[in-house]
Amino acid sequence: MPVSQHRAAASGGLTAAGLAFGLLALTGWSGYVIIARHGALAGFGPFDLAVARLAPAGIIFLPLLVRAGLRDLGGIGWARGLVLACFGGPAFGFLMAGGFSLAPVTHGAVIGPATLTLATTLLAVVFAGERPGARRIAGLALITAGIGLVGAGALRTDLTGLILLGDLCFIAANTCFAVFAILLRLWAVPALKGAAVVTVLSAAMMLPVYLLLADADRLAAIGWDQFALQWLGQGVFAGCIATAAFMACVARLGPSRAAVFPSAVPAAGVLLGAPLLGEFPSAVQWGGVAVTTAGLVLAIGLLDRRQ
């Protein structure tokens, strides 16, 4: 076989593998939204859901961090490591869990990724000196409009204001995670190492308290199978496997092509979560999903010819 054909075959193999990894990451992230909301409906509280999101991943990532060096957290340092854990760990976990306890799956699937993209871009402008182009600015405007449509769709039925409070939790959680993402960039921390530091420190802070305070009778009444679903679905699949899969996707497809998958989370989360949980969006909210997805495509730069 000629060299050109060898290269084409190798390129095709990398592309196929990259797509497979990207779809695995998308499944994990969309599944996280659905599983967390299902757990809230089943009776798990915010502390249960936050620990399920962070503790299993911390246990899995612990050997990686030990190998990198616990004394200085793999070169990151304890001061920076604790700051990263603060924004990317318990604060994010508790706020997201609070959101899932109060708001339908549509809100978590749309507002979370949209806020993360919006907040990360704005923080990059302020602290990293980025200057977004016209398309990205248009995308951010669409994201803001989409969040508004999703939230407005619930105002007619949300007489108590709890759904709005849940939406604010999603916004605050993903703003915290945006700060975490910007700090990773400013401090030149590799994403996998940053994830290991955050989850390990979060598990070390949260798990002992949880084991001390957890009501075993209440958890047994909900069902240990449901408990296992939360730990495996949130912590193992979404927290570890999906993260590693996306990094493998980026390595094979490049960051711009890999960005297709996080931009698809709102649509995938709603399309899968609505029938599974019986929380169907209104027509206005469907419009919000479409507008947000379009905004993410523009804001992430998928239509940028230079990429």
Salt bridges, closest charged atoms under 4 A:
ASP48 OD2 - ARG218 NH2 2.94
GLU130 OE1 - ARG136 NH1 3.50
GLU130 OE2 - ARG185 NH1 2.42
ASP167 OD1 - HIS107 ND1 2.63
GLU279 OE2 - ARG37 NH2 2.72
ASP304 OD2 - ARG306 NH2 3.05
